[in-house]
Amino acid sequence: MIAAPVEETPEPVVEQPVEEIVEQPVKVVEVPKVVEPTICGRHLKSIDDLKSFPQFKEGERGSSLYKFLTKEIWDSLHDKKDALGVSFK
């Protein structure tokens, strides 16, 4: 004996009066901007070209700047100027 296929009945749609529908606030999530590192070298024409923590090419890693500049120092001083207006950059 072959059983007949059982058809599923769709669930009824429950309609709500418009007064009962409450709009939920939209949560805006700020995505952090990804900043590409600045590759240091002779191609940089001014300090304005230095936009982020400097990275050095393999052959240019003998400088004191490469040895001693840390990301923490850069983050705290990159936008600072001294009393004469000379930029840390």
N, C-alpha and C positions, 0 to 999 in steps of 0.2 A: 504494500500500500504506500503510495506517495503522498507526503504531507503537502498541503497547499501552503505557499509562502504567506507569511504573516506580514501585513503592511502596518508600518508604524504610523500612528496618527500624530500629526504635529501638535506641539503644545500650543494652547491658545495664547494669543497676544493680549496682555493686560494693558489697557490704555489708561493713562493717568490724566486727570484734569490738568490743564495748563497751570493752574494755581499751585499745584503740588510739586511741580518741577522746579528745583532749585539749581541755579547755575553754580558750579564750583569755580573758585578762583583759579586762574592759570598760574602755575609756578614757573617763573623765569629762572633758568639756570644759566649762569655766565660761564662760558667756556674760556679757559685761559688761553691767551694768545701765545702761540709758539714763535719764539724768536730764534732765528737762525744765528749761529755764531759768526762773528766777524773774523775772517781769515786775514791776519796781519801780513803786510808786505808793502812793497814799493807802489803797488797799484792804488793804495789809499792816498788820496790827494789832500784831504783835510781831516781835522778831528771830527767833523760832522759825518764822515764816512764810517766812523767807529760807533756802531749802533748797539753792540752787545759785547758780552765778555769775549776778549780777544783769543783767538786760536792761532797757533804758530805752525808753519810748515816744518817738515822734518829738518831741513837745512838751516832753519832760523831759530833753533831751540837753544842756542848758547847764550842768549841775552839774559841779563839780570831780571828783566821784566818777566820773561818766561819762567825763570826759576822761583821768583818770590811773589808774583801777583796771584792771589787766590780768588776764587769766585766770591767768597765772603767780603774780601777787601773791595773788589770791584762793585759788588752790590751796594756797599755802604758809601762809596766815594765817587762813583762814575758821574753823578750829576752835580758834584760840588765844585766850588771855585774858592780860591784863596782871597785874602783881603784886596789884592791887586786885580782880581777878576780872572786869574789864570785858572783854566779848567784842569781838573785831575787827569782828564784824558790826555 
